[in-house]
Structure formats: C-alpha cells, structure tokens
C-alpha cells in the first residue's frame, strides 16, 4: 500500500482533507491536555505494542479520532468522535469492517473497559495511559495540563475529584498487556502516588 498520508491511509483528496481536519481539531485553542502533544504521544506509545494488536491500522486510526471532538464532556466526546470516524472514513476508502472497529475502539476510550482478549482495545488503552508511566518531569507537565483543562472547577472540588480518579487507577490493573506493564506500570504507580500525596488524598 502506498501510504503517504499522516493517518496511514493511501493518499487521496479525502484522506488529505481528513488529516488536515483532525490536525486542526487536536490544535483547538481551548484544549490543554487533549492536544496534538497527547495525540503524538499516544501514536508513539502504540508502536512498541502494535504487534500485539489484531488490527494495528485500526488502532492507529482510533488514536487519531479518540478525542477528535473534545468539549470536556466524558462519554459524549467519545461518542461524537466515534460518529466523526464513521462519517469521514468511508470516503477515504476504509472498508466497513475497519470503520466499525475504529468507532468501537474510540467508544472504548470513554471508560477503558473492554473484554479479556480484546487486543486492539488493550493496545489503544495502554497507549492512552502511557503518559502515567513517563518521567517525573513529563508526568508533572501532564498533571498540570489536566488541571488547566479543568480550570473552571474550584480547587477543592478538583482535588477531591482528581484524588478519587487516582485512587481508582491505583487500585486496579493499569495496563492490559504484559509489555505495557513492563514498560510503564512501576513508573505510573510512583507518579500517581506522588501526585495523590500532593493533593492531600
């Protein structure tokens, strides 16, 4: 396949237009964490895990779409993003089965809940959470960007909500693949434990 499109699709006017649209969406000025930096990080994190996926191409496309619509409304954003994938990908020559898989994976990112053996979802969700296992400096930048994205929330409510999220994450399995656990789990738990302590949680 002659791939010359950033999305991994064969070049066409429709694919070129879609790549430009998605780049613009991820660069919207109201975003603080769900930005092109996050998109590039997720795409990079997919690569060491890609061999574990059943359809790595669908996983990469889902990464491009997973927060393409972002209004800060959990669940709603992912649903609208999945609908965007369903609306745009057929014109780019993506076969119906892969379009359905991309949309399904985007919806999975709403709560990172998927069945055992769902390797595509595991790879995408693990890549999405790879930031948790980054360096101390990268994690601090991530946590700061998350706070900025919820800047409309008063400090006390943010601390309570963020602490609850961190405790929930720390109480379970962060990553669905053994490779992601090897790469990021230890660092992620150290980073989140440190943030939780700073929040007074």
KAWO-V223532 format. One record per residue. RES is the residue in one letter. PHI is phi as a letter, one per 40 degrees, with the letter a starting at -180 (* if undefined). OMEGA is omega in radians with two decimals (NA if undefined). D_LAST is the distance of its C-alpha to the last C-alpha in Angstrom with 1 decimal. Layout:
# KAWO-V223532
res->[RES;RES]
phi->[PHI;PHI]
omega->[OMEGA;OMEGA]
d_last->[D_LAST;D_LAST]
This chain:
# KAWO-V223532
res->[X;X;X;X;X;X;X;X;X;X;X;X;X;X;X;X;X;X;X;X;X;X;X;X;X;X;X;X;X;X;X;X;X;X;X;X;X;X;X;X;X;X;X;X;X;X;X;X;X;X;X;X;X;X;X;X;X;X;X;X;X;X;X;X;X;X;X;X;X;X;X;X;X;X;X;X;X;X;X;X;X;X;X;X;X;X;X;X;X;X;X;X;X;X;X;X;X;X;X;X;X;X;X;X;X;X;X;X;X;X;X;X;X;X;X;X;X;X;X;X;X;X;X;X;X;X;X;X;X;X;X;X;X;X;X;X;X;X;X;X;X;X;X;X;X;X;X;X;X;X;X;X;X;X;X;X;X;X;X;X;X;X;X;X;X;X;X;X;X;X;X;X;X;X;X;X;X;X;X;X;X;X;X;X;X;X;X;X;X;X;X;X;X;X;X;X;X;X;X;X;X]
phi->[*;c;c;b;b;d;c;g;b;d;c;a;d;c;c;c;c;c;d;c;c;c;d;c;c;c;c;d;c;c;c;b;b;c;b;c;c;c;d;c;c;c;c;c;c;c;d;c;b;d;c;c;c;c;b;c;c;c;c;c;c;c;c;c;c;c;b;c;b;b;b;g;b;d;g;c;d;c;c;c;c;c;c;c;c;c;c;c;c;d;c;c;g;c;c;d;c;c;d;c;c;c;c;c;c;d;c;c;c;c;b;f;b;a;c;d;g;c;c;c;c;c;c;c;c;c;c;c;c;d;d;c;c;c;c;d;c;c;c;c;c;c;c;c;c;c;c;c;c;b;c;c;c;d;d;c;c;c;d;c;c;c;c;c;c;c;c;c;c;c;c;b;c;c;b;c;b;c;c;c;c;c;c;b;c;c;c;c;c;c;c;c;c;c;c;c;c;c;c;g;c]
omega->[-3.14;-3.07;3.08;-3.09;-3.13;-3.13;-3.09;-3.14;3.03;-3.10;2.98;3.08;-3.13;-3.14;3.10;3.12;3.14;3.11;3.12;3.13;-3.11;3.07;3.14;3.13;-3.12;-3.13;-3.12;-3.00;-3.13;-3.10;3.07;3.07;-3.10;-3.04;3.08;3.08;3.10;3.12;-3.11;3.13;3.12;3.12;3.12;-3.12;3.09;-2.95;3.11;-3.11;-2.94;-3.13;3.12;-3.07;3.03;3.13;-3.09;3.10;3.10;3.13;3.13;3.10;3.12;3.08;3.11;-3.05;-2.82;2.99;3.14;2.98;-3.10;3.06;-3.12;-3.13;-3.08;-3.12;3.09;-3.14;-3.12;3.12;3.13;3.10;3.09;3.11;3.09;3.10;-3.14;-3.11;-2.99;-2.97;3.14;-3.14;3.12;3.11;3.13;-3.05;-3.05;-3.13;3.12;3.06;3.13;-3.13;3.12;-3.13;3.12;-3.12;3.10;3.13;3.12;-3.08;3.10;-3.14;3.12;3.13;-3.12;-3.09;3.03;-3.13;3.12;-2.99;3.12;3.13;-3.14;-3.14;-3.13;-3.11;3.10;3.12;3.14;-3.12;-3.14;3.14;-3.13;-3.10;3.13;3.10;3.14;-3.13;3.14;3.13;3.12;3.10;3.09;-3.11;3.11;3.14;3.07;3.12;-3.14;-3.13;3.08;-3.07;3.12;-3.10;3.11;-3.04;-3.07;3.11;3.11;-3.14;-3.14;-3.12;-3.14;3.12;3.13;3.11;-3.12;3.12;3.13;3.14;-3.11;-3.06;-3.08;3.07;-3.13;-2.98;-3.08;3.14;3.14;-3.12;3.11;3.10;3.12;-3.07;-2.87;-2.95;-3.07;3.14;3.14;-3.12;3.07;-3.12;-3.09;3.10;3.11;3.12;-3.14;3.11;3.13;3.13;-3.10;-3.08;NA]
d_last->[50.9;51.3;47.8;47.7;44.9;41.3;40.2;42.3;45.0;48.7;49.6;50.9;50.8;48.3;46.0;46.3;45.5;42.5;41.0;41.5;39.9;36.8;36.5;36.8;34.2;31.6;32.6;32.2;31.1;28.3;26.3;23.7;22.2;24.6;27.5;30.3;28.2;25.9;29.1;30.8;27.8;27.8;31.6;31.5;29.1;31.4;34.3;33.4;32.6;35.5;37.9;35.7;36.1;39.0;39.4;37.8;39.6;37.9;34.5;35.2;36.5;33.4;31.3;33.4;33.1;29.5;28.2;31.7;31.2;28.0;27.4;23.6;24.4;22.9;25.7;28.3;28.1;28.5;31.4;33.1;32.7;34.3;37.1;37.7;38.2;40.6;42.5;42.8;43.2;46.5;48.3;47.3;49.0;46.0;47.3;46.0;44.3;42.2;41.4;40.2;38.0;36.5;35.7;34.2;32.0;30.7;29.9;28.0;25.5;24.3;22.2;23.2;24.9;28.3;30.7;31.2;33.9;33.1;33.4;33.5;30.2;28.6;29.8;28.8;25.3;24.8;26.2;23.9;20.9;22.5;20.7;17.6;19.7;21.3;21.6;18.9;20.8;21.2;17.6;16.8;19.6;18.3;14.8;16.8;19.3;16.9;15.6;19.4;20.3;18.1;19.3;20.7;17.3;16.2;13.3;11.4;12.2;11.4;7.8;7.6;10.0;8.9;5.5;8.1;10.5;8.9;8.4;11.9;13.3;12.3;13.8;17.1;19.8;19.1;22.7;25.9;28.4;28.9;29.6;26.4;24.5;26.7;26.2;22.5;20.4;19.8;19.0;16.7;14.5;14.5;13.7;10.8;9.3;10.0;8.7;5.2;5.7;7.5;5.4;3.8;0.0]
